[in-house]
Amino acid sequence: SSSRSRELGTRLTVASPQPSPHARPRRAPRLVVGAMSLKEKKGKMPMPAPEVPDLKKKDKKKKARNQNYSGHIYKILKQVHPKMRMSKQAMSIMESCVADTFERLASEASRLCRMTKRDTMSSREIQSAVRLVLPGELSKHAVSEGCKACMSYQNSKDPKKAED
């Protein structure tokens, strides 16, 4: 029958005898940390430390990064008015204004990409979005600054072309 139970993958268990109702209840053995005799301490190897799962290696989820424009706003403020300061509330308002403008430009550029059935958003779509979203003179200045930034980036990327 034991070979049959091995084939089936089951175990046969033997029922333990029931204690009598008059028997004294057994107490669980007490565990006392460090209560070994000196002889036992010398004879036994130390227990290995329990393995603690390293959570950093297991779940490497990237945090959602909140864009923070305060450093950039501060730099521009110091270029325009070096002695002027800005309160936290004013900085918060400026950050929300910049984030809103970025969101509107990005959604308009995305819409332009979908309309022209392009997979890649280039500087051309961004420039068109700036012209559509920003009003009048502000869009002209933004386009000229954007072109200047793109040229500066291209020159830093390919120094040989800058000399030609």
DSSP file with accessible surface (Angstrom, degrees, kcal/mol):
  #  RESIDUE AA STRUCTURE BP1 BP2  ACC     N-H-->O    O-->H-N    N-H-->O    O-->H-N    TCO  KAPPA ALPHA  PHI   PSI    X-CA   Y-CA   Z-CA
    1    1 A S     >        0   0  117      0, 0.0     4,-2.2     0, 0.0     5,-0.1   0.000 360.0 360.0 360.0 -29.6    0.0    0.0    0.0
    2    2 A S  H  >  +     0   0   64      2,-0.2     4,-1.7     1,-0.2     5,-0.1   0.870 360.0  49.3 -69.0 -35.4    2.9    2.4    0.6
    3    3 A S  H  > S+     0   0   66      2,-0.2     4,-1.9     1,-0.2    -1,-0.2   0.890 110.6  51.5 -68.4 -35.2    4.1    1.9   -3.0
    4    4 A R  H  > S+     0   0  147      1,-0.2     4,-2.0     2,-0.2    -2,-0.2   0.913 108.7  50.3 -66.2 -39.5    0.6    2.6   -4.2
    5    5 A S  H  X>S+     0   0   15     -4,-2.2     5,-2.3     1,-0.2     4,-1.0   0.852 108.2  53.1 -69.1 -32.4    0.5    5.8   -2.1
    6    6 A R  H  <5S+     0   0  187     -4,-1.7    -1,-0.2     2,-0.2    -2,-0.2   0.889 108.1  51.0 -66.3 -39.3    3.8    6.9   -3.6
    7    7 A E  H  <5S+     0   0  146     -4,-1.9    -2,-0.2     1,-0.2    -1,-0.2   0.904 113.3  44.2 -64.4 -39.8    2.4    6.4   -7.1
    8    8 A L  H  <5S-     0   0  103     -4,-2.0    -1,-0.2    -5,-0.1    -2,-0.2   0.634 110.3-123.1 -80.9 -12.7   -0.6    8.5   -6.3
    9    9 A G  T  <5 +     0   0   68     -4,-1.0     2,-0.3     1,-0.3    -3,-0.2   0.774  69.7 123.6  78.7  23.4    1.5   11.1   -4.5
   10   10 A T      < -     0   0   80     -5,-2.3     2,-0.4    -6,-0.2    -1,-0.3  -0.761  53.3-132.9-113.9 166.1   -0.4   10.8   -1.3
   11   11 A R        -     0   0  224     -2,-0.3     2,-0.5    -3,-0.1    -9,-0.0  -0.928  10.4-135.2-118.3 141.6    0.7   10.1    2.3
   12   12 A L        -     0   0  117     -2,-0.4     2,-0.4   -10,-0.1   -10,-0.0  -0.819  24.4-161.0 -92.1 128.9   -0.8    7.7    4.7
   13   13 A T        -     0   0  127     -2,-0.5     2,-0.5     0, 0.0    -2,-0.0  -0.904  10.8-139.3-112.7 144.2   -1.1    9.2    8.1
   14   14 A V        -     0   0  142     -2,-0.4     2,-0.2     1,-0.0    -2,-0.0  -0.868  25.3-121.3-101.2 127.2   -1.5    7.3   11.4
   15   15 A A        -     0   0   93     -2,-0.5     3,-0.1     1,-0.1    -1,-0.0  -0.492  25.3-128.2 -69.3 134.5   -4.0    8.8   13.8
   16   16 A S        -     0   0   92     -2,-0.2    -1,-0.1     1,-0.1     2,-0.0  -0.574  32.9 -96.0 -81.3 148.1   -2.5    9.6   17.2
   17   17 A P        -     0   0  122      0, 0.0    -1,-0.1     0, 0.0     0, 0.0  -0.346  40.7-112.3 -65.7 142.8   -4.2    8.3   20.2
   18   18 A Q        -     0   0  168      1,-0.1     2,-0.1    -3,-0.1    -3,-0.0  -0.541  31.2-117.6 -74.5 134.7   -6.6   10.7   21.9
   19   19 A P        -     0   0  103      0, 0.0    -1,-0.1     0, 0.0     0, 0.0  -0.455  33.7-105.0 -70.7 150.9   -5.4   11.9   25.4
   20   20 A S    >   -     0   0   68      1,-0.1     3,-1.4    -2,-0.1     0, 0.0  -0.396  23.3-120.2 -73.3 152.6   -7.7   11.0   28.2
   21   21 A P  T 3  S+     0   0  125      0, 0.0    -1,-0.1     0, 0.0     0, 0.0   0.750 113.1  54.1 -66.9 -19.7   -9.9   13.7   29.7
   22   22 A H  T 3  S+     0   0  182      2,-0.1     2,-0.1     3,-0.0    -2,-0.0   0.555  85.1 108.8 -89.6  -7.4   -8.2   13.3   33.1
   23   23 A A  S <  S-     0   0   51     -3,-1.4     3,-0.0     1,-0.1     0, 0.0  -0.360  80.1-104.9 -72.1 149.2   -4.7   13.6   31.8
   24   24 A R        -     0   0  228      1,-0.1    -1,-0.1    -2,-0.1    -2,-0.1  -0.530  41.3-109.0 -71.2 132.9   -2.7   16.8   32.6
   25   25 A P        -     0   0  109      0, 0.0     2,-0.3     0, 0.0    -1,-0.1  -0.385  33.5-116.7 -65.2 141.5   -2.5   19.2   29.6
   26   26 A R        -     0   0  243     -2,-0.1     2,-0.3    -3,-0.0    -3,-0.0  -0.570  22.4-137.1 -79.2 141.9    0.9   19.4   28.0
   27   27 A R        -     0   0  208     -2,-0.3     3,-0.1     1,-0.0    -1,-0.0  -0.757  22.6-111.4 -96.6 143.8    2.7   22.7   28.1
   28   28 A A        -     0   0   84     -2,-0.3     2,-0.1     1,-0.1    -1,-0.0  -0.452  43.2 -99.5 -68.7 142.0    4.5   24.0   25.0
   29   29 A P        -     0   0  118      0, 0.0     2,-0.3     0, 0.0    -1,-0.1  -0.392  38.5-118.8 -64.9 139.5    8.3   24.1   25.6
   30   30 A R        -     0   0  202     -3,-0.1     2,-0.6    -2,-0.1    -3,-0.0  -0.606  18.1-141.5 -79.7 138.8    9.6   27.5   26.4
   31   31 A L        -     0   0  166     -2,-0.3     2,-0.5     2,-0.0    -1,-0.0  -0.906  19.2-175.5-101.8 118.4   12.1   29.0   24.1
   32   32 A V    >   -     0   0   97     -2,-0.6     3,-1.2     3,-0.1     2,-0.3  -0.970  21.6-133.5-116.4 120.4   14.8   30.9   25.9
   33   33 A V  T 3  S+     0   0  149     -2,-0.5    -2,-0.0     1,-0.2     0, 0.0  -0.576  87.3   5.0 -75.0 129.9   17.3   32.8   23.7
   34   34 A G  T 3  S+     0   0   61     -2,-0.3    -1,-0.2     1,-0.1     2,-0.1   0.684  88.1 128.6  76.2  18.1   20.9   32.2   24.6
   35   35 A A    <   +     0   0   68     -3,-1.2     2,-0.3     2,-0.0    -1,-0.1  -0.214  33.2 125.7-100.9  43.1   20.1   29.7   27.3
   36   36 A M        -     0   0   80     -2,-0.1     2,-0.1     1,-0.1    -3,-0.0  -0.737  63.6-111.5 -95.7 150.9   22.6   27.0   26.1
   37   37 A S     >  -     0   0   60     -2,-0.3     4,-2.1     1,-0.1     5,-0.2  -0.342  31.4-107.9 -73.4 163.9   25.1   25.4   28.3
   38   38 A L  H  > S+     0   0  123      1,-0.2     4,-1.8     2,-0.2     5,-0.2   0.880 120.2  54.6 -61.7 -35.3   28.8   26.2   27.5
   39   39 A K  H  > S+     0   0  184      1,-0.2     4,-1.7     2,-0.2    -1,-0.2   0.917 108.8  47.4 -65.8 -42.5   29.3   22.7   26.2
   40   40 A E  H  > S+     0   0   95      1,-0.2     4,-1.6     2,-0.2    -1,-0.2   0.879 108.9  55.3 -66.5 -37.5   26.4   23.0   23.7
   41   41 A K  H  < S+     0   0  117     -4,-2.1    -1,-0.2     1,-0.2    -2,-0.2   0.903 109.7  45.7 -63.4 -39.6   27.7   26.4   22.6
   42   42 A K  H  < S+     0   0  167     -4,-1.8    -1,-0.2     1,-0.2    -2,-0.2   0.877 113.7  48.8 -70.8 -36.8   31.1   25.1   21.7
   43   43 A G  H  < S+     0   0   68     -4,-1.7     2,-0.3    -5,-0.2    -1,-0.2   0.758 100.5  73.2 -78.6 -23.8   29.8   22.0   19.9
   44   44 A K  S  < S-     0   0  127     -4,-1.6     3,-0.1    -5,-0.1     0, 0.0  -0.675  76.5-125.5 -99.4 147.7   27.2   23.7   17.6
   45   45 A M        -     0   0  161     -2,-0.3    -2,-0.1     1,-0.1     2,-0.0  -0.549  41.2 -94.6 -79.6 150.6   27.8   25.8   14.6
   46   46 A P        -     0   0  111      0, 0.0    -1,-0.1     0, 0.0     3,-0.0  -0.372  43.0-107.4 -66.6 145.5   26.2   29.3   14.6
   47   47 A M        -     0   0  171      1,-0.1     2,-0.1    -3,-0.1    -3,-0.0  -0.500  36.3-111.6 -71.6 137.0   22.9   29.5   12.9
   48   48 A P        -     0   0  109      0, 0.0    -1,-0.1     0, 0.0     3,-0.1  -0.429  38.6 -99.4 -67.9 147.7   23.0   31.3    9.5
   49   49 A A        -     0   0   86      1,-0.1     2,-0.1    -2,-0.1     3,-0.0  -0.399  44.3-101.7 -66.1 140.0   21.2   34.6    9.5
   50   50 A P        -     0   0  117      0, 0.0     2,-0.4     0, 0.0    -1,-0.1  -0.406  40.0-110.1 -64.7 139.6   17.7   34.4    8.0
   51   51 A E        -     0   0  193     -3,-0.1     0, 0.0    -2,-0.1     0, 0.0  -0.583  28.7-156.0 -75.9 125.6   17.7   35.7    4.4
   52   52 A V        -     0   0  126     -2,-0.4     2,-0.1    -3,-0.0    -1,-0.0  -0.885  23.8-117.2-100.0 125.0   15.8   39.0    4.1
   53   53 A P        -     0   0   93      0, 0.0     2,-0.9     0, 0.0     3,-0.1  -0.424  23.9-126.7 -65.0 133.2   14.5   39.6    0.6
   54   54 A D     >  -     0   0   83      1,-0.2     4,-1.6    -2,-0.1     3,-0.3  -0.729  22.2-169.4 -83.7 107.7   16.1   42.7   -0.9
   55   55 A L  H  > S+     0   0  121     -2,-0.9     4,-1.9     1,-0.2    -1,-0.2   0.785  80.6  62.4 -70.7 -27.0   13.1   44.8   -2.0
   56   56 A K  H  4 S+     0   0  170      1,-0.2    -1,-0.2     2,-0.2    -2,-0.0   0.901 109.7  39.2 -66.7 -38.7   15.3   47.2   -4.0
   57   57 A K  H  4 S+     0   0  166     -3,-0.3     3,-0.2     1,-0.1    -1,-0.2   0.844 115.4  53.2 -77.8 -33.2   16.4   44.5   -6.4
   58   58 A K  H  < S+     0   0  152     -4,-1.6     2,-0.7     1,-0.3    -2,-0.2   0.963 116.1  30.4 -70.7 -55.1   13.0   42.8   -6.6
   59   59 A D     <  +     0   0  101     -4,-1.9     2,-0.9    -5,-0.1    -1,-0.3  -0.869  62.3 174.0-112.0 100.2   10.8   45.7   -7.5
   60   60 A K        +     0   0  181     -2,-0.7     2,-0.5    -3,-0.2    -4,-0.1  -0.631  18.0 160.2-103.7  71.9   12.5   48.3   -9.6
   61   61 A K        -     0   0  182     -2,-0.9     2,-0.3     1,-0.0    -2,-0.1  -0.810  37.4-128.2 -92.2 134.8    9.6   50.5  -10.4
   62   62 A K        -     0   0  204     -2,-0.5     2,-0.1     1,-0.1    -2,-0.0  -0.609  23.4-119.0 -83.0 138.6   10.4   54.0  -11.4
   63   63 A K        -     0   0  196     -2,-0.3     2,-0.4     1,-0.1    -1,-0.1  -0.463  31.3-101.9 -72.6 148.0    8.7   56.7   -9.6
   64   64 A A        -     0   0   92     -2,-0.1     2,-0.6     1,-0.1    -1,-0.1  -0.564  42.3-134.0 -68.7 122.5    6.5   59.1  -11.6
   65   65 A R        -     0   0  213     -2,-0.4     2,-0.6    -3,-0.0    -1,-0.1  -0.706   9.6-147.3 -89.1 119.7    8.7   62.1  -11.9
   66   66 A N        -     0   0  145     -2,-0.6     2,-0.2     1,-0.0    -3,-0.0  -0.763  23.1-124.2 -84.6 123.5    7.0   65.4  -11.2
   67   67 A Q        -     0   0  102     -2,-0.6     2,-0.5     2,-0.0    32,-0.1  -0.469  25.1-163.1 -70.9 134.4    8.5   68.1  -13.4
   68   68 A N        +     0   0   91     -2,-0.2     3,-0.2     1,-0.1     4,-0.2  -0.976  17.6 174.4-124.6 117.3    9.9   71.0  -11.4
   69   69 A Y     >  +     0   0   38     -2,-0.5     4,-2.6     1,-0.1     5,-0.2   0.359  52.4 102.9-101.2   3.2   10.6   74.3  -13.2
   70   70 A S  H  > S+     0   0   35      1,-0.2     4,-2.5     2,-0.2     5,-0.2   0.864  79.8  51.6 -61.6 -38.0   11.5   76.4  -10.2
   71   71 A G  H  > S+     0   0   39     -3,-0.2     4,-2.1     2,-0.2    -1,-0.2   0.915 112.7  45.5 -64.0 -41.1   15.3   76.3  -10.9
   72   72 A H  H  > S+     0   0  106      2,-0.2     4,-2.1    -4,-0.2    -2,-0.2   0.905 112.8  50.1 -69.1 -40.7   14.8   77.4  -14.5
   73   73 A I  H  X S+     0   0   19     -4,-2.6     4,-2.5     1,-0.2    -2,-0.2   0.919 110.0  51.8 -63.4 -40.4   12.4   80.2  -13.5
   74   74 A Y  H  X S+     0   0  119     -4,-2.5     4,-2.4    -5,-0.2    -2,-0.2   0.912 107.9  51.5 -63.2 -42.6   14.8   81.4  -10.8
   75   75 A K  H  X S+     0   0  134     -4,-2.1     4,-1.6     1,-0.2    -1,-0.2   0.923 111.6  46.6 -60.9 -43.9   17.7   81.6  -13.4
   76   76 A I  H  X S+     0   0   96     -4,-2.1     4,-2.4     2,-0.2     5,-0.2   0.910 109.8  54.1 -66.6 -38.8   15.6   83.6  -15.7
   77   77 A L  H  X S+     0   0   22     -4,-2.5     4,-3.5     1,-0.2     7,-0.2   0.924 108.8  48.8 -60.2 -42.3   14.5   85.9  -12.9
   78   78 A K  H  < S+     0   0   55     -4,-2.4    -1,-0.2     1,-0.2    -2,-0.2   0.805 110.0  52.0 -70.7 -27.7   18.1   86.6  -12.0
   79   79 A Q  H  < S+     0   0  155     -4,-1.6    -1,-0.2    -5,-0.2    -2,-0.2   0.908 119.9  34.4 -69.5 -40.8   19.0   87.3  -15.6
   80   80 A V  H  < S+     0   0   92     -4,-2.4    -2,-0.2     1,-0.3    -3,-0.2   0.934 139.5  11.3 -81.2 -50.0   16.2   89.9  -15.9
   81   81 A H    ><  -     0   0   98     -4,-3.5     3,-1.2    -5,-0.2    -1,-0.3  -0.803  66.3-173.6-132.2  92.1   16.2   91.3  -12.4
   82   82 A P  T 3  S+     0   0   91      0, 0.0    -1,-0.1     0, 0.0    -4,-0.1   0.801  84.7  44.2 -59.9 -30.5   19.3   90.2  -10.4
   83   83 A K  T 3  S+     0   0  201      2,-0.0     2,-0.2    -5,-0.0    -5,-0.1   0.566  91.9 101.9 -92.8  -7.3   18.2   91.8   -7.1
   84   84 A M    <   -     0   0   96     -3,-1.2     2,-0.3    -7,-0.2    -3,-0.1  -0.485  52.9-160.9 -81.9 147.0   14.6   90.6   -7.2
   85   85 A R        -     0   0  218     -2,-0.2     2,-0.4    -7,-0.0    -2,-0.0  -0.769   6.7-140.3-118.8 168.9   13.3   87.7   -5.1
   86   86 A M        -     0   0   62     -2,-0.3     2,-0.0     4,-0.0   -12,-0.0  -0.996  12.9-129.7-135.5 135.3   10.3   85.5   -5.4
   87   87 A S     >  -     0   0   72     -2,-0.4     4,-2.5     1,-0.1     5,-0.2  -0.284  29.2-110.7 -75.3 165.5    8.0   84.0   -2.7
   88   88 A K  H  > S+     0   0  195      1,-0.2     4,-2.3     2,-0.2     5,-0.1   0.881 119.3  52.3 -63.8 -37.8    7.1   80.4   -2.6
   89   89 A Q  H  > S+     0   0  148      2,-0.2     4,-2.2     1,-0.2    -1,-0.2   0.926 110.2  47.2 -67.0 -41.1    3.5   81.2   -3.6
   90   90 A A  H  > S+     0   0   35      2,-0.2     4,-2.6     1,-0.2    -2,-0.2   0.905 111.9  51.1 -66.1 -39.1    4.6   83.2   -6.6
   91   91 A M  H  X S+     0   0   29     -4,-2.5     4,-2.7     1,-0.2    -2,-0.2   0.901 108.6  52.0 -64.4 -39.0    6.9   80.4   -7.6
   92   92 A S  H  X S+     0   0   74     -4,-2.3     4,-2.3     2,-0.2    -2,-0.2   0.912 110.1  48.3 -63.2 -41.7    4.1   77.9   -7.3
   93   93 A I  H  X S+     0   0  103     -4,-2.2     4,-2.1     2,-0.2    -2,-0.2   0.925 112.3  48.8 -65.0 -42.9    1.9   80.1   -9.6
   94   94 A M  H  X S+     0   0   79     -4,-2.6     4,-2.6     1,-0.2    -2,-0.2   0.909 110.1  51.9 -63.5 -40.9    4.7   80.5  -12.1
   95   95 A E  H  X S+     0   0   47     -4,-2.7     4,-2.7     1,-0.2    -1,-0.2   0.919 110.1  47.8 -62.5 -43.1    5.3   76.7  -12.1
   96   96 A S  H  X S+     0   0   72     -4,-2.3     4,-2.4     2,-0.2    -1,-0.2   0.889 111.4  51.8 -66.9 -34.0    1.6   76.0  -12.8
   97   97 A C  H  X S+     0   0   68     -4,-2.1     4,-2.4     2,-0.2    -2,-0.2   0.937 112.6  44.3 -65.8 -45.2    1.6   78.5  -15.6
   98   98 A V  H  X S+     0   0   47     -4,-2.6     4,-2.7     2,-0.2    -2,-0.2   0.922 113.7  50.4 -66.0 -42.5    4.7   76.9  -17.2
   99   99 A A  H  X S+     0   0   40     -4,-2.7     4,-2.4     2,-0.2    -1,-0.2   0.906 111.1  49.2 -63.4 -40.0    3.3   73.4  -16.7
  100  100 A D  H  X S+     0   0   86     -4,-2.4     4,-2.4     2,-0.2    -2,-0.2   0.928 112.0  47.8 -65.4 -43.8   -0.1   74.5  -18.3
  101  101 A T  H  X S+     0   0   36     -4,-2.4     4,-2.6     2,-0.2     5,-0.2   0.924 112.0  50.0 -63.5 -42.7    1.6   76.1  -21.3
  102  102 A F  H  X S+     0   0  119     -4,-2.7     4,-2.8     1,-0.2     5,-0.2   0.920 110.4  50.4 -60.3 -44.0    3.8   73.0  -21.8
  103  103 A E  H  X S+     0   0  122     -4,-2.4     4,-2.5     1,-0.2     5,-0.2   0.915 111.1  47.9 -61.9 -43.8    0.8   70.8  -21.6
  104  104 A R  H  X S+     0   0  111     -4,-2.4     4,-2.1     2,-0.2    -1,-0.2   0.918 113.9  46.9 -65.1 -41.4   -1.1   72.8  -24.2
  105  105 A L  H  X S+     0   0   32     -4,-2.6     4,-2.5     2,-0.2    -2,-0.2   0.921 113.3  48.6 -65.6 -42.9    1.9   72.9  -26.6
  106  106 A A  H  X S+     0   0   32     -4,-2.8     4,-2.4    -5,-0.2    -2,-0.2   0.914 112.1  47.8 -65.3 -41.8    2.5   69.2  -26.2
  107  107 A S  H  X S+     0   0   42     -4,-2.5     4,-2.3    -5,-0.2    -1,-0.2   0.902 113.0  48.8 -68.1 -37.1   -1.1   68.2  -26.9
  108  108 A E  H  X S+     0   0   39     -4,-2.1     4,-2.3    -5,-0.2    -2,-0.2   0.920 112.1  48.0 -68.0 -41.0   -1.3   70.5  -29.9
  109  109 A A  H  X S+     0   0    0     -4,-2.5     4,-2.2     1,-0.2    -2,-0.2   0.902 111.5  51.1 -64.9 -38.6    2.0   69.1  -31.3
  110  110 A S  H  X S+     0   0   44     -4,-2.4     4,-2.2     2,-0.2    -2,-0.2   0.908 108.7  51.1 -64.0 -42.0    0.6   65.6  -30.7
  111  111 A R  H  X S+     0   0  106     -4,-2.3     4,-2.3     1,-0.2    -2,-0.2   0.909 109.1  51.2 -61.5 -41.1   -2.6   66.5  -32.5
  112  112 A L  H  X S+     0   0   35     -4,-2.3     4,-2.0     1,-0.2    -1,-0.2   0.894 108.6  51.7 -63.5 -40.0   -0.6   67.7  -35.5
  113  113 A C  H  <>S+     0   0   12     -4,-2.2     5,-2.6     1,-0.2     4,-0.4   0.911 110.9  47.8 -62.5 -41.6    1.4   64.5  -35.6
  114  114 A R  H ><5S+     0   0  168     -4,-2.2     3,-0.8     3,-0.2    -2,-0.2   0.894 110.2  52.0 -67.3 -38.3   -1.8   62.4  -35.6
  115  115 A M  H 3<5S+     0   0  139     -4,-2.3    -1,-0.2     1,-0.2    -2,-0.2   0.872 114.7  41.3 -67.2 -36.0   -3.3   64.6  -38.4
  116  116 A T  T 3<5S-     0   0   78     -4,-2.0    -1,-0.2    -5,-0.2    -2,-0.2   0.394 111.0-123.2 -91.2   3.6   -0.2   64.2  -40.6
  117  117 A K  T < 5 +     0   0  187     -3,-0.8     2,-0.4    -4,-0.4    -3,-0.2   0.872  59.3 148.6  56.8  43.2    0.0   60.5  -39.7
  118  118 A R      < -     0   0  117     -5,-2.6    -1,-0.2    -6,-0.2    -2,-0.1  -0.856  42.2-157.3-105.9 145.8    3.6   60.8  -38.4
  119  119 A D  S    S+     0   0  171     -2,-0.4     2,-0.5     1,-0.1    -1,-0.1   0.691  75.9  65.4 -90.5 -22.6    5.0   58.7  -35.6
  120  120 A T  S    S-     0   0  108     -7,-0.1     2,-0.7     0, 0.0    -1,-0.1  -0.890  71.3-143.3-110.6 130.8    7.8   61.1  -34.6
  121  121 A M        -     0   0   85     -2,-0.5     2,-0.2     3,-0.1   -11,-0.1  -0.798  30.4-179.3 -88.9 119.5    7.3   64.6  -33.2
  122  122 A S     >  -     0   0   45     -2,-0.7     4,-1.8   -13,-0.1     3,-0.4  -0.508  46.3 -90.8-110.6-178.1   10.0   66.9  -34.6
  123  123 A S  H  > S+     0   0   77      1,-0.2     4,-2.7     2,-0.2     5,-0.2   0.794 122.4  64.4 -65.4 -24.4   10.8   70.5  -34.1
  124  124 A R  H  > S+     0   0  151      2,-0.2     4,-2.2     1,-0.2    -1,-0.2   0.919 103.6  44.7 -65.0 -45.0    8.6   71.3  -37.0
  125  125 A E  H  > S+     0   0    8     -3,-0.4     4,-2.4     2,-0.2    -1,-0.2   0.895 113.4  51.1 -66.4 -37.9    5.5   70.1  -35.1
  126  126 A I  H  X S+     0   0   72     -4,-1.8     4,-2.5     2,-0.2    -2,-0.2   0.929 110.1  49.5 -64.4 -43.4    6.6   72.0  -32.0
  127  127 A Q  H  X S+     0   0   61     -4,-2.7     4,-2.2     1,-0.2    -2,-0.2   0.920 111.8  47.9 -62.6 -43.0    7.1   75.2  -34.0
  128  128 A S  H  X S+     0   0   45     -4,-2.2     4,-1.9     1,-0.2    -1,-0.2   0.901 111.1  51.5 -64.9 -39.5    3.6   74.9  -35.6
  129  129 A A  H  X S+     0   0    0     -4,-2.4     4,-2.9     2,-0.2     5,-0.3   0.907 108.3  51.7 -63.8 -39.9    2.1   74.2  -32.1
  130  130 A V  H  X S+     0   0   16     -4,-2.5     4,-2.1     1,-0.2    -2,-0.2   0.928 109.8  49.6 -62.5 -42.4    3.8   77.3  -30.8
  131  131 A R  H  < S+     0   0  143     -4,-2.2    -1,-0.2     1,-0.2    -2,-0.2   0.854 116.1  43.1 -64.8 -34.6    2.4   79.4  -33.6
  132  132 A L  H  < S+     0   0  109     -4,-1.9    -2,-0.2    -5,-0.1    -1,-0.2   0.866 121.3  36.6 -79.3 -37.4   -1.1   78.0  -33.0
  133  133 A V  H  < S+     0   0   34     -4,-2.9    -3,-0.2    -5,-0.2    -2,-0.2   0.920 105.9  64.7 -86.1 -46.1   -1.2   78.2  -29.2
  134  134 A L  S  < S-     0   0   28     -4,-2.1     2,-0.2    -5,-0.3     5,-0.1  -0.565  84.7-115.7 -85.4 144.9    0.7   81.4  -28.3
  135  135 A P    >>  -     0   0   92      0, 0.0     3,-1.2     0, 0.0     4,-1.1  -0.504  48.2 -63.6 -84.0 143.1   -0.7   84.8  -29.4
  136  136 A G  H 3> S+     0   0   50      1,-0.2     4,-1.5     2,-0.2     3,-0.4   0.229 120.1  15.5  35.9-114.5    0.9   87.2  -31.8
  137  137 A E  H 3> S+     0   0  120      1,-0.2     4,-2.3     2,-0.2    -1,-0.2   0.827 122.8  60.8 -63.9 -33.1    4.2   88.7  -30.8
  138  138 A L  H <> S+     0   0  100     -3,-1.2     4,-2.4     1,-0.2    -1,-0.2   0.902 104.0  49.6 -63.6 -39.2    4.8   86.1  -28.1
  139  139 A S  H  X S+     0   0   16     -4,-1.1     4,-2.7    -3,-0.4    -1,-0.2   0.899 109.2  52.4 -68.1 -36.7    4.7   83.3  -30.7
  140  140 A K  H  X S+     0   0  138     -4,-1.5     4,-2.2     2,-0.2    -2,-0.2   0.930 112.3  44.6 -64.6 -44.0    7.2   85.1  -32.9
  141  141 A H  H  X S+     0   0  105     -4,-2.3     4,-2.6     2,-0.2    -2,-0.2   0.904 113.4  51.1 -65.5 -40.2    9.7   85.6  -30.1
  142  142 A A  H  X S+     0   0   34     -4,-2.4     4,-2.5     2,-0.2    -2,-0.2   0.907 110.3  48.9 -65.4 -39.9    9.2   81.9  -29.0
  143  143 A V  H  X S+     0   0   20     -4,-2.7     4,-2.7     2,-0.2     5,-0.2   0.930 111.9  48.4 -66.1 -42.3    9.8   80.6  -32.5
  144  144 A S  H  X S+     0   0   61     -4,-2.2     4,-2.3     1,-0.2    -2,-0.2   0.923 113.2  47.4 -65.9 -40.5   13.0   82.7  -32.9
  145  145 A E  H  X S+     0   0  106     -4,-2.6     4,-2.4     2,-0.2    -1,-0.2   0.895 112.1  51.0 -65.9 -37.9   14.3   81.5  -29.4
  146  146 A G  H  X S+     0   0   34     -4,-2.5     4,-2.5     2,-0.2    -2,-0.2   0.912 110.2  48.3 -64.8 -42.2   13.4   77.9  -30.4
  147  147 A C  H  X S+     0   0   58     -4,-2.7     4,-2.5     2,-0.2    -2,-0.2   0.909 111.4  50.8 -63.6 -41.1   15.3   78.2  -33.7
  148  148 A K  H  X S+     0   0  129     -4,-2.3     4,-2.4     1,-0.2    -2,-0.2   0.918 110.8  48.7 -62.5 -41.7   18.3   79.7  -31.8
  149  149 A A  H  X S+     0   0   61     -4,-2.4     4,-2.3     1,-0.2    -2,-0.2   0.906 111.4  49.7 -65.9 -40.1   18.2   76.8  -29.3
  150  150 A C  H  X S+     0   0   61     -4,-2.5     4,-2.5     2,-0.2    -1,-0.2   0.907 111.7  48.3 -65.7 -41.0   18.0   74.2  -32.1
  151  151 A M  H  X S+     0   0  117     -4,-2.5     4,-2.5     2,-0.2    -2,-0.2   0.913 111.1  50.6 -65.2 -41.5   21.0   75.8  -33.9
  152  152 A S  H  X S+     0   0   77     -4,-2.4     4,-2.0     2,-0.2    -2,-0.2   0.910 111.6  48.5 -62.2 -40.5   23.0   76.0  -30.7
  153  153 A Y  H  X S+     0   0  136     -4,-2.3     4,-2.0     2,-0.2    -2,-0.2   0.925 111.0  49.4 -66.4 -43.7   22.3   72.3  -30.1
  154  154 A Q  H  X S+     0   0   86     -4,-2.5     4,-2.6     1,-0.2    -2,-0.2   0.897 110.9  50.7 -62.3 -39.7   23.2   71.3  -33.6
  155  155 A N  H  < S+     0   0   70     -4,-2.5     7,-0.2     1,-0.2    -1,-0.2   0.871 111.1  47.5 -67.7 -35.5   26.5   73.3  -33.4
  156  156 A S  H  < S+     0   0   85     -4,-2.0    -1,-0.2    -5,-0.2    -2,-0.2   0.831 114.3  48.2 -74.0 -28.8   27.4   71.6  -30.1
  157  157 A K  H  < S+     0   0  119     -4,-2.0    -2,-0.2     1,-0.3    -1,-0.2   0.909 125.2  25.9 -76.2 -43.9   26.6   68.2  -31.5
  158  158 A D     X  +     0   0   55     -4,-2.6     4,-1.0    -5,-0.2     3,-0.5  -0.802  64.3 174.9-122.4  88.7   28.5   68.6  -34.8
  159  159 A P  H  > S+     0   0   82      0, 0.0     4,-1.0     0, 0.0    -1,-0.1   0.813  78.7  62.2 -67.6 -23.5   31.4   71.1  -34.2
  160  160 A K  H  > S+     0   0  169      1,-0.2     4,-0.8     2,-0.2     3,-0.4   0.891 101.4  50.7 -68.2 -38.0   32.7   70.5  -37.8
  161  161 A K  H  4 S+     0   0  145     -3,-0.5    -1,-0.2     1,-0.2     3,-0.2   0.800 102.2  61.9 -70.2 -26.6   29.5   71.8  -39.4
  162  162 A A  H  < S+     0   0   52     -4,-1.0    -1,-0.2    -7,-0.2    -2,-0.2   0.842 102.1  51.4 -68.1 -31.3   29.7   75.0  -37.3
  163  163 A E  H  <        0   0  164     -4,-1.0    -1,-0.2    -3,-0.4    -2,-0.2   0.777 360.0 360.0 -75.9 -27.9   33.0   75.9  -38.9
  164  164 A D     <        0   0  169     -4,-0.8    -3,-0.0    -3,-0.2    -4,-0.0  -0.080 360.0 360.0 -71.1 360.0   31.7   75.5  -42.5
